[in-house]
Amino acid sequence: MAPRSDHGVHRVAMVSLHTSPAAQPGTADAGGMNVAILGLAAELAARGVEVDLLTRAIGSASVRELAPGIRLRELTGGGAGALAKERLSEVADEFGEGVAALARAERYDIIHAHYWLSGIASLPVALELGIPFVQSFHTVAAMKDAAFGGEGADEPLIRVRSESFVGRQADAIIAGSSAEAAALIDAAGVPADAIWIIPPGVDLALFRPRESGSREVVRTVLGISDARKLVVLAGRIQPLKGHELAVRAIGALRAAGAEVPLLVVAGEATPGGAGYELELRLLARELGVEADVRFIGALDREELAKLFDAASVTLVPSFSETFGLVALESAASGTPVLAYRAGGLSESVDDGVTGVLMDTRDPGEWARELESLLRGDERNARLGSAGRAFAERFTWGAAATSLLAVYSSLVAGSGRP
């Protein structure tokens, strides 16, 4: 680990109750938040900060080193075994007791909660012990409900109220985009002066345009013998991510007699969401594109990076995103993005420069734009090149530097020795 620098922050607890930061993104409830926590932790550790990642144990309590300066601590809460996400608020107090015991022993300078469940579990600990408290929500109930126009999301009232309460009590709120910050201010009543906008970063060494021939290698490794151009949709399979629109767009291409690419869906259904994946498969069959849509499950980070590079276009049809890390990773790989103009996607996609933002959810319109991107090789190459340059502005090092400045200001103002 790097020597400690003079920033006054030596030990930080990052709390992620509902999903282990070490879980593979695209599985269960793991996604961009898990990537962000590990990315930030690695950069903080490189700057001499010891980071403990606190999560709920599925089995017995344990601790292990993930990397120099980064420990994963699994704390008991609610007994052994997985719990449905809707029940995790019931064990927040018990989990918080474990956080409190650690905080007393380790003398953390900062407690940083990720997601609202972590907030309600660890905010009382921070208040009791006088430790500066930072909250990152990653997704906001009000943004999700608004995205569905009041239909289909219906986030539980306890979440809506908890986000408002935690947001008002936190010493600092980290938002990934101005869209998220606006939602927190307007819908959750979070004080504007408590919000810091720190966009996520991207691993530029991992997500990059690759050498000639890599696309054929990717097809072989993933078992894709189809020689058609690839279009990728990466992320957990759930209605919020808009998979249905992607399948319908492929169906519209097929119905129009246009050249149809292979849509590769990388990710798994969220817990309890297997029915939605089945609906997508049945829809593909109904539209006559069953052979044009391939579900390949969740990929590790290296495989995903290679898939983005092998793709001609990445689709992000989400109803709502607080930022849109997938879009940024695709851009870093030199692959244009076709996304819905929602939330933070307006900030992770530079419309007309790194990809195209759609103002409609009409599958026919998406099909026409997708066809244009697929046949416009020169345009595609231009967008891909610009995407790489755009992504280079977002690094985990830059994000961690900004975050450490927030931490330092809070520690300096807390009066803690």
C-alpha positions in Angstrom: 0.0 0.0 0.0 1.2 3.5 -0.7 2.5 5.6 2.2 -0.1 7.8 3.9 -0.4 11.2 2.5 -1.3 14.3 4.5 -5.1 14.3 3.8 -6.2 13.4 7.3 -8.1 10.3 6.2 -6.6 7.0 7.1 -9.4 4.5 7.5 -12.8 4.4 5.7 -15.8 2.0 6.0 -17.7 1.6 2.8 -21.0 -0.1 3.6 -23.0 -2.2 1.1 -25.6 -4.2 3.0 -27.6 -5.8 0.1 -24.8 -6.9 -2.2 -21.2 -7.8 -1.7 -18.8 -5.4 -3.5 -16.9 -8.6 -4.6 -20.0 -10.0 -6.3 -19.8 -10.3 -10.1 -21.7 -7.5 -11.8 -24.7 -8.7 -13.8 -25.6 -11.4 -11.3 -28.3 -11.1 -8.6 -28.3 -7.5 -7.4 -24.8 -6.8 -8.4 -24.2 -4.1 -11.0 -22.6 -0.7 -11.6 -22.6 0.0 -7.8 -20.3 -2.9 -7.2 -18.0 -1.8 -9.9 -17.9 1.7 -8.5 -17.2 0.6 -4.9 -14.2 -1.5 -5.9 -12.9 1.1 -8.4 -13.0 3.8 -5.7 -11.6 1.5 -3.0 -8.6 0.6 -5.2 -7.7 4.2 -5.8 -8.2 5.2 -2.2 -5.9 2.4 -1.1 -3.3 3.6 -3.6 -3.4 6.9 -1.8 -2.7 5.4 1.6 -6.3 5.0 2.8 -7.3 1.7 4.4 -10.7 0.7 3.2 -13.0 -1.8 4.8 -15.9 -3.0 2.7 -18.8 -4.0 5.0 -21.6 -6.3 3.7 -24.1 -8.8 5.0 -22.8 -12.3 5.3 -24.7 -15.1 3.6 -22.9 -17.6 5.8 -20.8 -16.9 8.9 -19.1 -13.6 9.6 -15.7 -13.4 7.9 -12.9 -11.1 6.8 -10.5 -11.3 3.9 -8.1 -9.1 2.0 -9.2 -8.3 -1.5 -6.1 -6.3 -2.3 -3.5 -4.4 -0.3 -5.3 -1.9 1.9 -8.8 -3.3 1.0 -10.6 -5.8 3.3 -14.0 -7.4 2.8 -15.8 -7.8 6.1 -19.0 -9.9 6.0 -21.2 -9.2 9.0 -24.1 -11.2 10.3 -27.6 -9.7 10.1 -30.9 -11.6 10.0 -29.4 -15.1 10.3 -27.6 -17.2 7.6 -28.7 -17.4 4.0 -29.9 -15.0 1.4 -32.8 -12.7 2.1 -35.2 -11.2 -0.4 -34.3 -7.6 -1.1 -37.7 -6.4 0.2 -36.8 -8.0 3.6 -33.4 -6.5 4.1 -34.7 -3.3 5.8 -35.9 -5.6 8.6 -32.4 -6.7 9.5 -30.8 -3.2 9.1 -30.7 -2.6 12.8 -29.0 -5.9 13.5 -26.5 -5.4 10.7 -25.9 -1.8 12.1 -24.9 -3.3 15.4 -22.1 -5.1 13.6 -21.0 -1.9 11.9 -21.0 -0.1 15.2 -18.8 -2.7 16.8 -16.3 -2.5 14.0 -16.4 1.3 14.0 -15.5 1.4 17.7 -12.6 -1.0 17.2 -11.3 0.4 13.9 -11.9 4.1 14.6 -13.0 4.8 11.1 -12.5 8.4 9.9 -15.5 8.2 7.5 -18.5 5.9 7.1 -19.6 5.9 3.5 -23.0 4.1 2.8 -23.9 2.8 -0.6 -27.6 2.4 -1.5 -30.5 3.4 0.8 -30.4 0.1 2.8 -26.9 0.7 3.9 -27.8 4.3 4.8 -30.5 3.3 7.3 -28.2 0.7 8.8 -25.2 2.8 9.3 -26.4 6.4 9.7 -27.4 5.7 13.4 -23.9 4.4 14.0 -22.3 7.5 12.6 -24.5 9.8 14.6 -23.9 7.9 17.8 -20.1 7.8 17.4 -19.7 11.2 15.8 -18.2 9.9 12.6 -18.7 11.9 9.4 -21.3 10.2 7.3 -21.3 10.1 3.4 -24.2 8.6 1.4 -24.2 7.4 -2.2 -27.7 6.2 -3.4 -26.7 4.9 -6.9 -30.4 4.6 -7.7 -33.1 6.9 -6.5 -36.7 5.8 -6.0 -38.2 9.0 -7.3 -36.2 8.7 -10.6 -37.4 5.1 -11.1 -41.0 5.9 -10.3 -41.0 9.0 -12.6 -39.4 6.9 -15.4 -42.4 4.6 -15.5 -44.8 7.5 -15.3 -46.2 6.3 -12.1 -46.8 2.8 -13.5 -44.7 -0.3 -13.0 -42.1 0.8 -10.5 -44.0 1.6 -7.3 -40.9 1.7 -5.0 -41.9 0.9 -1.4 -42.8 3.8 0.8 -40.1 2.9 3.3 -37.5 3.4 0.6 -38.9 6.8 -0.5 -39.0 8.0 3.1 -35.6 6.6 4.0 -33.9 8.2 1.1 -35.3 11.5 2.1 -34.4 11.1 5.8 -30.9 9.8 5.1 -30.3 12.5 2.5 -31.2 15.2 5.0 -29.1 13.8 7.8 -25.9 12.9 5.8 -22.9 15.2 6.0 -22.4 14.7 2.3 -24.2 13.1 -0.6 -22.3 11.8 -3.6 -24.4 11.9 -6.8 -23.1 10.4 -10.1 -24.7 13.0 -12.3 -26.5 16.3 -12.3 -29.7 14.4 -13.1 -29.4 12.4 -9.9 -28.6 15.5 -7.9 -31.7 17.2 -9.3 -33.9 14.3 -8.3 -32.5 14.2 -4.8 -33.2 17.9 -4.4 -36.6 18.1 -6.0 -38.1 14.8 -4.9 -36.3 13.8 -1.8 -35.7 17.3 -0.3 -32.0 16.8 0.1 -30.1 20.1 0.7 -28.4 21.2 -2.4 -25.3 22.3 -0.5 -24.8 18.8 0.8 -24.5 17.2 -2.7 -21.3 16.6 -4.5 -21.4 15.5 -8.1 -18.7 12.9 -8.8 -19.2 10.9 -12.0 -18.0 7.3 -11.9 -14.8 6.3 -13.8 -13.9 3.6 -16.2 -11.0 1.2 -16.3 -9.4 2.5 -19.5 -6.8 -0.3 -19.5 -9.5 -3.0 -19.5 -12.1 -1.3 -21.6 -10.3 -0.4 -24.8 -10.3 -1.0 -28.6 -8.4 -4.2 -29.1 -6.0 -5.6 -31.7 -7.2 -6.9 -35.0 -8.7 -10.4 -34.9 -10.0 -10.0 -31.3 -13.6 -10.1 -32.4 -13.3 -13.6 -33.9 -11.6 -14.7 -30.6 -14.5 -13.3 -28.6 -17.1 -15.1 -30.8 -15.2 -18.4 -30.2 -14.8 -17.9 -26.5 -18.5 -17.0 -26.0 -19.6 -19.8 -28.3 -21.1 -17.3 -30.9 -20.6 -18.9 -34.3 -23.0 -16.4 -36.0 -20.9 -14.2 -38.4 -23.4 -11.3 -38.3 -22.6 -8.0 -36.6 -23.1 -8.0 -32.9 -25.3 -5.6 -30.9 -24.9 -5.8 -27.1 -27.2 -5.2 -24.2 -25.4 -5.6 -20.9 -26.8 -5.5 -17.4 -29.1 -7.3 -15.1 -32.3 -8.5 -16.7 -35.1 -6.5 -15.2 -37.9 -4.3 -16.6 -36.1 -1.0 -15.7 -33.3 -1.8 -18.1 -35.7 -1.9 -21.1 -34.8 -5.2 -22.6 -38.3 -5.5 -24.2 -37.6 -2.4 -26.3 -34.4 -4.0 -27.6 -36.1 -7.2 -28.6 -38.9 -5.3 -30.3 -36.4 -3.2 -32.2 -34.8 -6.4 -33.5 -38.2 -7.6 -34.4 -39.0 -4.4 -36.3 -35.8 -4.9 -38.3 -36.8 -8.5 -39.2 -40.3 -7.4 -40.2 -38.9 -4.6 -42.4 -36.7 -7.1 -44.3 -33.6 -5.2 -43.2 -30.3 -6.9 -42.3 -30.7 -8.2 -38.8 -27.7 -8.2 -36.4 -27.3 -10.7 -33.5 -28.5 -9.1 -30.2 -26.3 -10.5 -27.4 -27.9 -10.1 -23.9 -25.2 -10.3 -21.2 -26.5 -10.5 -17.7 -28.8 -12.5 -15.4 -32.3 -12.0 -14.1 -32.5 -10.2 -10.8 -33.7 -12.4 -7.9 -37.4 -13.2 -8.5 -37.1 -11.8 -12.0 -36.9 -15.1 -13.9 -40.4 -14.5 -15.2 -39.3 -11.4 -17.0 -36.5 -13.2 -18.8 -39.0 -15.9 -19.9 -41.3 -13.1 -21.2 -38.5 -11.8 -23.3 -37.7 -15.2 -24.8 -41.4 -15.7 -25.6 -41.6 -12.2 -27.1 -38.6 -13.0 -29.3 -40.3 -16.2 -30.5 -43.5 -14.4 -31.1 -41.7 -11.8 -33.3 -39.8 -14.4 -35.2 -36.4 -13.3 -33.9 -35.7 -16.2 -31.5 -32.5 -17.0 -33.5 -31.5 -13.3 -33.5 -31.4 -12.8 -29.7 -28.8 -14.7 -27.7 -28.9 -14.8 -23.8 -25.4 -15.5 -22.6 -25.6 -14.9 -18.9 -23.3 -12.7 -16.8 -19.7 -12.2 -17.9 -16.7 -11.4 -15.9 -15.1 -8.0 -16.5 -12.5 -9.2 -18.9 -15.1 -11.0 -21.0 -17.4 -8.0 -21.0 -14.7 -5.7 -22.1 -13.9 -8.0 -25.1 -17.6 -8.3 -25.9 -18.0 -4.5 -26.0 -15.0 -4.3 -28.4 -16.4 -7.0 -30.6 -19.8 -5.3 -30.8 -20.8 -2.8 -33.5 -23.3 -1.0 -31.2 -24.2 -1.1 -27.6 -27.9 -0.6 -26.6 -28.9 1.1 -23.4 -32.7 1.3 -23.5 -33.1 1.8 -19.7 -36.1 3.7 -18.5 -33.8 5.4 -15.9 -30.1 5.5 -15.1 -28.4 7.7 -12.5 -25.4 7.8 -14.8 -25.0 4.9 -17.2 -21.7 3.1 -16.5 -22.3 0.6 -19.3 -22.5 3.4 -21.8 -19.2 4.8 -20.6 -17.5 1.4 -20.7 -18.8 0.9 -24.3 -17.4 4.3 -25.3 -14.0 3.4 -23.8 -14.1 0.3 -25.9 -14.6 2.4 -29.1 -18.2 1.1 -29.6 -21.0 3.6 -30.3 -24.0 3.7 -27.9 -27.7 3.9 -28.8 -29.5 4.9 -25.6 -32.7 6.3 -24.3 -32.5 9.9 -23.2 -33.2 9.4 -19.5 -31.5 10.6 -16.3 -27.7 10.4 -16.3 -27.5 8.9 -19.8 -27.6 12.4 -21.2 -24.2 12.8 -19.4 -22.6 9.4 -20.1 -23.5 9.6 -23.9 -22.5 12.7 -25.9 -25.4 12.8 -28.4 -24.2 12.7 -31.9 -20.5 12.4 -30.8 -20.2 9.2 -28.9 -23.6 7.7 -29.8 -27.2 8.6 -30.2 -29.8 9.4 -27.6 -33.4 8.5 -28.5 -36.3 10.6 -27.3 -38.8 7.9 -28.2 -39.5 4.3 -27.1 -41.0 3.4 -30.5 -39.3 0.1 -31.5 -39.6 1.2 -35.2 -37.6 4.4 -34.6 -35.0 2.4 -32.7 -34.8 -0.1 -35.5 -34.2 2.6 -38.1 -31.5 4.3 -36.0 -29.8 1.0 -35.3 -29.8 0.1 -39.0 -28.3 3.4 -39.8 -25.5 2.8 -37.3 -24.9 -0.7 -38.5 -24.5 0.2 -42.2 -22.6 3.4 -41.6 -19.2 2.0 -41.1 -17.5 5.4 -41.5 -19.9 7.0 -39.1 -19.6 4.1 -36.7 -15.8 4.4 -36.7 -16.1 8.2 -36.1 -18.4 7.7 -33.1 -16.2 5.0 -31.7 -13.1 7.1 -31.9 -14.8 10.0 -30.3 -16.2 7.7 -27.6 -12.7 6.6 -26.6 -11.6 10.2 -26.2 -14.7 11.1 -24.3 -14.3 8.1 -21.9 -10.7 9.2 -21.1 -12.1 12.1 -19.2 -13.6 9.7 -16.7 -11.2 7.7 -14.5 -11.5 6.1 -11.1 -8.4 8.0 -10.1 -10.1 11.3 -10.8 -13.3 10.2 -9.0 -11.3 9.0 -6.0 -9.4 12.3 -5.8 -12.6 14.2 -5.7 -14.1 11.8 -3.1 -11.0 12.1 -0.9 -11.4 15.9 -1.0 -14.9 15.5 0.3 -13.7 13.1 3.0 -10.9 15.4 4.0 -13.2 18.4 4.4 -15.5 16.4 6.6 -12.8 15.1 8.8 -11.2 18.5 9.2 -14.6 20.0 10.2 -15.5 17.2 12.6 -12.8 18.0 15.2 -12.0 14.3 15.6 -8.4 13.5 16.6 
